Amino acid sequence: MDFLSKVSSKAGETIQTIKDSDITKKAKNYAEIPGLQVQIGKAEAAIKKAYEEIGEAYFNAHVDDETTEYEDLFTLIKAKKELIGQLKSEIEDKKKGDNSVEAEEGSVKSEKVCPICNHSMPEEAAFCSVCGHQF
Ligand SMILES: [Zn+2]
């Protein structure tokens, strides 16, 4: 009886040991997955960048063609490039702080802004009618 229980206990330990190392191995394998996923992501990003370069080269090579295989995409790129150009010049205008064009377009009457209270006054006003600042 003693021998048998010893054997079965030993057997149990062995099974337990196998299970433990199995779990450890599994955990180790699982721990390696994020690293592999990062590698996949990097490889995919590299492919995407290469595709982009091919696409840009194709676009530049065929931009003046009358018809292309990718008419809609060419139209989209051209439209977006034009939009970017407009937005960039808008940014430049804002950097300059040049609102004179807008003011001229917006109203026939020219206005100035009081530096003290920021209220708009007619260009010809000598004093701010809100705070009394002398222009
Ligand atoms: Zn004022």
Residues whose N, C-alpha, C, O or C-beta is under 5 A from the ligand:
A	BS01	ZN	C114 I116 C117 N118 C128 V130 C131 G132 H133
